Amino acid sequence: MENPTHGADRDVERIIEQRMSLKSRHSQALSQLMLERDDLRGVHALADFVDDGLRWSA
């Protein structure tokens, strides 16, 4: 019989991996959008912050 805690640990690990994957995809898509649309700069401070952070880390 499987330990219920072990199954929950696997679920948590899977969710964490999914979130990291989505976060990475979201950041990449935002960066691409900001490259294509200069008129969006200054519209949303968080988008500018993420885009600037990606540029500085590259």
Rosetta silent file (secondary structure, phi, psi, omega in degrees, C-alpha in Angstrom):
SEQUENCE: MENPTHGADRDVERIIEQRMSLKSRHSQALSQLMLERDDLRGVHALADFVDDGLRWSA
SCORE:     score description
SCORE:     0.000 S_00000001
   1 L     0.000  135.097 -177.253    0.000    0.000    0.000 S_00000001
   2 L   -79.217  141.560  176.771    1.330    3.419   -0.973 S_00000001
   3 L   -70.107  124.055 -177.716    1.975    6.018    1.690 S_00000001
   4 H   -60.385  -30.793  179.241   -0.579    8.863    1.139 S_00000001
   5 H   -66.524  -37.683 -179.983    2.049   11.445    2.042 S_00000001
   6 H   -64.025  -41.437  177.620    4.331   10.155   -0.715 S_00000001
   7 H   -64.172  -40.161  178.520    1.564   10.584   -3.308 S_00000001
   8 H   -65.469  -38.555  178.101    0.890   14.120   -2.085 S_00000001
   9 H   -61.311  -40.853  178.880    4.616   14.914   -2.343 S_00000001
  10 H   -65.555  -39.091  177.853    4.597   13.803   -5.973 S_00000001
  11 H   -62.848  -43.101  179.784    1.551   15.971   -6.657 S_00000001
  12 H   -63.793  -43.786  178.922    3.255   18.995   -5.110 S_00000001
  13 H   -61.332  -41.106  179.441    6.417   18.386   -7.136 S_00000001
  14 H   -64.290  -42.664  179.518    4.355   18.099  -10.334 S_00000001
  15 H   -64.700  -41.349  178.544    2.513   21.353   -9.589 S_00000001
  16 H   -62.551  -42.920  178.347    5.778   23.176   -8.871 S_00000001
  17 H   -62.869  -41.169  179.117    7.246   21.972  -12.185 S_00000001
  18 H   -63.443  -43.486 -179.992    4.117   23.102  -14.047 S_00000001
  19 H   -63.325  -40.949  179.046    4.239   26.547  -12.444 S_00000001
  20 H   -64.562  -40.111  178.771    7.911   26.995  -13.316 S_00000001
  21 H   -64.538  -44.510  179.458    7.211   25.987  -16.914 S_00000001
  22 H   -65.967  -39.696  179.339    4.283   28.410  -17.175 S_00000001
  23 H   -62.059  -43.086  179.713    6.285   31.203  -15.560 S_00000001
  24 H   -64.670  -44.945  179.497    9.089   30.709  -18.073 S_00000001
  25 H   -64.113  -40.074 -179.914    6.688   30.628  -21.030 S_00000001
  26 H   -63.870  -44.193  179.522    4.871   33.722  -19.781 S_00000001
  27 H   -63.046  -41.950  179.085    8.123   35.660  -19.388 S_00000001
  28 H   -64.792  -42.360 -179.780    9.285   34.651  -22.859 S_00000001
  29 H   -66.195  -40.343  178.186    5.965   35.636  -24.421 S_00000001
  30 H   -63.948  -43.148  178.994    5.969   38.974  -22.614 S_00000001
  31 H   -61.412  -43.980  179.395    9.514   39.681  -23.747 S_00000001
  32 H   -63.763  -42.560  178.614    8.626   38.850  -27.355 S_00000001
  33 H   -62.144  -42.844 -179.378    5.536   41.061  -27.195 S_00000001
  34 H   -67.000  -30.696  175.591    7.522   43.970  -25.792 S_00000001
  35 H   -68.644  -37.893 -176.257   10.055   43.582  -28.632 S_00000001
  36 H   -80.507  -26.855 -173.132    7.297   43.652  -31.237 S_00000001
  37 L  -126.554   86.657  178.207    5.232   46.459  -29.683 S_00000001
  38 H   -61.839  -26.356 -178.309    7.232   49.463  -28.517 S_00000001
  39 H   -68.923  -12.048  179.608    3.968   51.312  -27.888 S_00000001
  40 H   -83.976  -16.584  179.729    3.271   49.027  -24.906 S_00000001
  41 L   -62.493  130.513  179.978    6.252   50.299  -22.911 S_00000001
  42 L    91.631   -6.314 -179.263    4.999   52.344  -19.978 S_00000001
  43 L   -77.677  -40.622 -178.047    1.476   50.920  -20.083 S_00000001
  44 L  -135.819  118.583 -174.196    1.945   48.449  -17.241 S_00000001
  45 H   -60.649  -39.307 -179.138    4.753   48.857  -14.703 S_00000001
  46 H   -66.131  -39.793  177.728    5.016   45.131  -13.914 S_00000001
  47 H   -62.618  -42.257  177.125    5.353   44.238  -17.608 S_00000001
  48 H   -62.015  -42.321 -179.482    8.122   46.824  -17.952 S_00000001
  49 H   -61.832  -46.269  179.893    9.830   45.453  -14.844 S_00000001
  50 H   -64.702  -44.460 -179.796    9.764   41.846  -16.104 S_00000001
  51 H   -61.838  -45.311  177.794   10.951   42.881  -19.563 S_00000001
  52 H   -62.320  -40.805  178.465   13.814   44.938  -18.120 S_00000001
  53 H   -62.121  -39.958  178.057   14.771   42.076  -15.825 S_00000001
  54 H   -67.480  -38.251  178.872   14.949   39.651  -18.730 S_00000001
  55 H   -65.477  -41.663 -178.575   17.094   42.056  -20.741 S_00000001
  56 H   -70.961  -28.429 -177.641   19.526   42.550  -17.874 S_00000001
  57 H   -85.715  -12.099 -177.232   19.816   38.823  -17.193 S_00000001
  58 L   -75.027    0.000    0.000   20.527   37.908  -20.829 S_00000001
